[in-house]
C-alpha cells in the first residue's frame, strides 16, 4: 500500500543470504511471464531481462525491480490482467475478429490461455486486496488521484530509477466496475519515461484512460488540468 522499497529489499536480501533461496524471486518472475515474450503477434516484442542474482546487490535490486531487471509494459499488463481474472495468463491479441460492414464475422480469434500465476488462491486474494488498498486506503500511494471515480480500481505505483534524469513513472492496475454491464473490466499500464513519481504521473494517465474507456473521453485529470485547457503546474 505504501510502496516501501526497504521492505522488499530485506525480503530479497534474506532469501539470498540466509535461506539459500536466492532464485525464488527469479522463479516467481518467470511464473508471472516476465523474461519471456508474451506471444503477441503482428508486432516485434522484447523479452526483457530476468537474471538469477549472483550477489547481494543484485538480489536487492531484483526485489524492487531495479538493476539489470527489465520488463515491458505489455508483460506487466498481461500479468495484471491475470491477477484481475483469477490467475490465468492469456496470450495478448491485437485483432478480436474480422467482420464486414454488413454481415457476420468471417473470422473470430478466441482467447488462448498460456498458463496460470504460481500463487495459491489465498495468496492471490491477498495480492488483490493489497492492490485495492493502494487506491482506496487514505495512505495508499494512488489514492490522491484515483478518488472520486464511481467504480473501483486496483493497482500498484512504481518509480523506476532510469540512470539518466528523472525516474520512469509507472502505474499498473485494473478496473472492477460492477455497475457497468456493457463493457468488460480492463487492465491498463501507464508508463511515463523520465518524468517522476508513479503516483504523480502514472496514476493520472491511468485515470484518464479508464474514464475514456467507460465515458468516451477523459474527465478532469488531476494537476494536468481539464482536457483542452492549459495544464496546472504541481508544487514540487
C-alpha positions, 0 to 999 in steps of 0.5 A, a space after each residue: 500500500 505504501 510502496 516501501 522499497 526497504 521492505 522488499 529489499 530485506 525480503 530479497 536480501 534474506 532469501 539470498 543470504 540466509 535461506 539459500 533461496 536466492 532464485 525464488 524471486 527469479 522463479 516467481 518472475 518467470 511464473 508471472 511471464 516476465 523474461 519471456 515474450 508474451 506471444 503477441 503477434 503482428 508486432 516485434 516484442 522484447 523479452 526483457 531481462 530476468 537474471 538469477 542474482 549472483 550477489 547481494 546487490 543484485 538480489 536487492 535490486 531484483 526485489 524492487 525491480 531495479 538493476 539489470 531487471 527489465 520488463 515491458 509494459 505489455 508483460 506487466 499488463 498481461 500479468 495484471 490482467 491475470 491477477 484481475 481474472 483469477 490467475 490465468 495468463 492469456 496470450 495478448 491479441 491485437 485483432 478480436 475478429 474480422 467482420 464486414 460492414 454488413 454481415 457476420 464475422 468471417 473470422 473470430 480469434 478466441 482467447 488462448 490461455 498460456 498458463 496460470 500465476 504460481 500463487 495459491 488462491 489465498 495468496 492471490 486474494 491477498 495480492 488483490 486486496 493489497 492492490 485495492 488498498 493502494 487506491 482506496 486506503 487514505 495512505 495508499 500511494 494512488 489514492 490522491 488521484 484515483 478518488 472520486 471515480 464511481 467504480 473501483 480500481 486496483 493497482 500498484 505505483 512504481 518509480 523506476 530509477 532510469 540512470 539518466 534524469 528523472 525516474 520512469 513513472 509507472 502505474 499498473 492496475 485494473 478496473 472492477 466496475 460492477 455497475 457497468 454491464 456493457 463493457 468488460 473490466 480492463 487492465 491498463 499500464 501507464 508508463 511515463 519515461 523520465 518524468 517522476 513519481 508513479 503516483 504523480 504521473 502514472 496514476 493520472 494517465 491511468 485515470 484518464 484512460 479508464 474514464 475514456 474507456 467507460 465515458 468516451 473521453 477523459 474527465 478532469 485529470 488531476 494537476 494536468 488540468 481539464 482536457 483542452 485547457 492549459 495544464 496546472 503546474 504541481 508544487 514540487 
